[in-house]
Amino acid sequence: MNKLFERKNRTGPVLFSEYEKGSAVKKALLTDRDDILLEIRESGLRGRGGAGFPVSVKWMLTAAANSPQKFVICNADEGEPGTFKDRVLLSEYPELVLEGMIIAGYTVGARKGIIYLRAEYSYIKDFLQSKIEEMRSDGNLGKNICGRKDFDFDISIRLGSGAYVCGEETALIESLEGHRGEPRNRPPFPVNTGYLGFPTVVNNVETLASVPHIINKGGEWYHKFGTGKSSGSKLFSVSGDCRYPGVYELQWGITIKELLDLCGAENTKAVQIGGASGICIPESEFSRQISFEDASTGGSVMVFNKNRKMIDVLQNFMEFFTEESCGQCTPCRIGNVKLLEGVNMIRNNEYSLEYIEKLKELGETMKIASKCGLGQTSPNPFISILNNFKDEIFGMN
Ligand SMILES: Cc1cc2nc3c(=O)[nH]c(=O)nc-3n(C[C@H](O)[C@H](O)[C@H](O)COP(=O)(O)O)c2cc1C
């Protein structure tokens, strides 16, 4: 194995477990497409890119679309601050990702797959390309895969454009088409009108990497991990004030306290779950579970100890969103600027609590009025940090 990408003795229930290269593709291609959809449905697999949309539904809708051409896109933009688990999958478990794409292609009737790779990960591109070529020579990519005359599939890699919003699936598609990376109006959804106007599955790297294990061991096996509503395992990118930062594969349902113990965090004041656009959880809520139904995350877990000032954390997040808003819709373009202004007012002791309450209301409006997930989630840290750390923040002046 390439020295740059050597594994670090990781183990886990699903993704970081043993896997025989090519085995899932072989098995899937001997299976009826409808049976694959049933298996994925039974697994309960939901998208790992943040929104948690059921994979079986997305694939079923794309499979049902009547079109001469379809696409599978692997969303490897990994732009959420504090997230770095897709990088580990791409560089240490590339076969899982590629095989997940092939199985998706077979199931929905696509012949082309594209990996939209974050530009900052360009150093992984040649390695991934070599894995694609290996798969071609093994007969798992290209024409008549595994000897099936009715299935051709190939994968290409395209580099992202360095904008956070390009991780949003419709902005990603715009960017792939050579346009400015701005979200589209929905409907129509990519499952019907996606890349170049054709039905398109867009899935996160981790979502696709989970598929080969489900094909090999079954949906029922996979569903036994996790909480039921959040089935399977989850990769967490743990960073910040802890002794053992890194990527952990754990089951959904683990509590924040348990995760903090595992990563050697001490003296913890707050945990930001779900990246900058997630929520900030105070110590009194560390018994909460990490799951879709409680504290949800696409993978990012940032730990802040008692030496941190939460107003600094908030300022950092709001500066990020102000910078990254694509500017297309007013609630996000203006709203983030107003929220950042509010943070600076607090810093300079030039605020009234009434005005801060108004800004929180603005945040609630942004959640429903913004065009895409960026502006719909960017008020989360503003609201949760000001609510959960009000003594520290408003008592500091
Ligand atoms: C601003 C923004 C950035 C996003 N960035 C990513 C990303 O980097 N990677 C990703 O997989 N999903 C990202 N998403 C979510 C995608 O729009 C989409 O839901 C996801 O790729 C679908 O795959 P999944 O169902 O497998 O999670 C982002 C969404 C928004 C609103």
The ligand as a Tripos MOL2 file, in Angstrom:
@<TRIPOS>MOLECULE
LIG
   31    33     1     0     0
SMALL
NO_CHARGES

@<TRIPOS>ATOM
      1 C1        -23.8560   23.9990    2.1620 C.3       1 LIG1
      2 C2        -23.9040   22.5070    2.0370 C.ar      1 LIG1
      3 C3        -22.7300   21.7930    1.9100 C.ar      1 LIG1
      4 C4        -22.7660   20.4100    1.7820 C.ar      1 LIG1
      5 N1        -21.5890   19.7450    1.6840 N.ar      1 LIG1
      6 C5        -21.6070   18.3950    1.5500 C.ar      1 LIG1
      7 C6        -20.3900   17.6790    1.4170 C.ar      1 LIG1
      8 O1        -19.2960   18.2550    1.4390 O.2       1 LIG1
      9 N2        -20.4580   16.3250    1.2910 N.ar      1 LIG1
     10 C7        -21.6630   15.6620    1.2570 C.ar      1 LIG1
     11 O2        -21.6900   14.4620    1.1190 O.2       1 LIG1
     12 N3        -22.8320   16.3270    1.3960 N.ar      1 LIG1
     13 C8        -22.8280   17.6630    1.5110 C.ar      1 LIG1
     14 N4        -24.0120   18.3360    1.5980 N.ar      1 LIG1
     15 C9        -25.2680   17.5580    1.4950 C.3       1 LIG1
     16 C10       -25.6350   17.3070    0.0120 C.3       1 LIG1
     17 O3        -26.4270   18.3970   -0.4510 O.3       1 LIG1
     18 C11       -26.4730   16.0360   -0.1480 C.3       1 LIG1
     19 O4        -27.5160   16.0260    0.7820 O.3       1 LIG1
     20 C12       -25.6440   14.7660   -0.0030 C.3       1 LIG1
     21 O5        -24.5230   14.7490   -0.8520 O.3       1 LIG1
     22 C13       -26.5130   13.5630   -0.3380 C.3       1 LIG1
     23 O6        -25.8260   12.3930   -0.0590 O.3       1 LIG1
     24 P1        -26.2720   11.4290    1.1220 P.3       1 LIG1
     25 O7        -27.7560   11.2430    0.9840 O.co2     1 LIG1
     26 O8        -25.5120   10.1850    0.8690 O.co2     1 LIG1
     27 O9        -25.9170   12.1030    2.4040 O.co2     1 LIG1
     28 C14       -24.0120   19.7260    1.7610 C.ar      1 LIG1
     29 C15       -25.1840   20.4500    1.8900 C.ar      1 LIG1
     30 C16       -25.1430   21.8150    2.0360 C.ar      1 LIG1
     31 C17       -26.4200   22.5630    2.1880 C.3       1 LIG1
@<TRIPOS>BOND
     1     1     2 1
     2     2     3 ar
     3     2    30 ar
     4     3     4 ar
     5     4     5 ar
     6     4    28 ar
     7     5     6 ar
     8     6     7 ar
     9     6    13 1
    10     7     8 2
    11     7     9 ar
    12     9    10 ar
    13    10    11 2
    14    10    12 ar
    15    12    13 ar
    16    13    14 ar
    17    14    15 1
    18    14    28 ar
    19    15    16 1
    20    16    17 1
    21    16    18 1
    22    18    19 1
    23    18    20 1
    24    20    21 1
    25    20    22 1
    26    22    23 1
    27    23    24 1
    28    24    25 2
    29    24    26 1
    30    24    27 1
    31    28    29 ar
    32    29    30 ar
    33    30    31 1
@<TRIPOS>SUBSTRUCTURE
     1 LIG1         1 GROUP 0 **** ****
